[in-house]
Amino acid sequence: MINRTMVRTRVVQTLYAYYQDPTKTQLEAKRELINSYSSIYSLYMLLLDFVNELTLYAEGQLEEASNRAKVTHQNWVPNRRFVDNKLSAQVFENRELRNYMQENALNWDSGMNAVEAVYKELKSAPFYKEYMQKEDATYDDDRRIWRKIYTHLLPGNEALEDALEEMEVTLDANHWTTETDVVLSYALKTLKRFKPESDAEMPLLPMFDSEKEYQFGTELLNYAMQHHAEYSEQIAAHLRNWEVDRVAFMDRVIIEAALAEILNFPDIALEVSLNEYLEIAKEYSSEKSHLFINGILDEILKNMKEDNKLIKNIKE
């Protein structure tokens, strides 16, 4: 589930925190990187479990409405289509999800404001009304309503972001936010994998697709820390009328991480590495940082190419 884009971002964040704290050891930095992976995976599990929480909340609302109807002697028949959703029942019964939530003491107790807010939005959504008014609902209908919830109501939802921050799953020890919408896409991908015949043993996405992805992050962090002095000198040597101390610290970290990847992972295309770190700069540094970083990397790599120190091809 955790891809190289996420790994690169976490490595940059870990390096930034490591260089900011002179008392921190390289071993501690490596542990922080590993812990940050767990944070992302816990977020994935919580966002999957949101199916259960929203369903339980909806059922509670039906019970309250039923009790009010009894008190006022109204003849009210509840529409249980949403709370009896077949996909919801499968997610609730999923053994891997239940075990992970229990073993890691994860729950939505402090995030019920988000559950309530999303339910209110859902009740007024045209796709929900259409679903509830169907004469019969198929398994595809049950799955489709959740796809729309995860694509229309959850991405960018402020109440959800606040709840996740309150639960401390979008934040690691250094207060770096995880891209919730990216992890949401993996939760949605998982929901799409459920079939009518899926049982409690239905496998969820693993933390990493392969050991190779995990190793990539560890090795990248190691190379960056080991060659910190060398990369710093490269940056300083290619600054024009600019002192290295005046360069934004995050920009320097991103350049060093990019150099660590470009110079030590020959199987990764140069353009891929460059684009990935420029995107990180757009997200985590100043508005024009990606232009500055691109210029510095371009100068460094061209010189390395001329000195036969770069084994990758670089476009002129």
Number of C-alpha atoms within 10 A of each C-alpha: 18 21 13 15 13 18 21 23 23 21 27 26 21 24 25 19 17 19 16 11 9 8 9 12 12 15 10 13 21 20 13 22 23 17 14 25 19 16 18 24 20 19 25 25 22 24 24 23 22 20 20 20 22 20 20 15 16 20 16 13 13 17 13 12 15 16 14 13 14 12 9 8 9 11 9 12 10 10 11 12 15 19 18 13 19 19 24 24 16 21 23 18 16 19 17 15 21 16 11 14 16 10 9 9 8 17 15 18 10 11 19 17 15 22 21 16 15 18 19 12 13 18 13 10 15 10 16 17 12 10 17 17 12 11 6 9 15 12 12 13 16 18 19 17 20 21 17 16 20 21 15 15 18 19 17 12 15 12 18 22 19 15 20 21 17 13 18 15 22 22 18 19 11 12 11 16 14 20 12 21 16 12 22 21 16 18 24 19 14 15 22 15 12 17 15 12 7 14 15 15 12 17 15 19 16 10 17 15 12 12 9 9 15 18 11 16 21 16 17 23 25 19 17 24 19 13 14 18 11 11 22 15 11 19 20 16 14 17 14 9 6 10 11 17 9 7 15 12 14 18 21 20 23 27 27 26 26 25 25 22 24 23 17 15 16 12 8 13 13 18 13 10 18 19 14 15 24 22 14 19 26 14 13 17 17 12 10 10 21 22 12 15 20 16 13 20 19 17 16 16 20 17 14 14 15 9 9 10 12 17 12 18 12 13 8 5
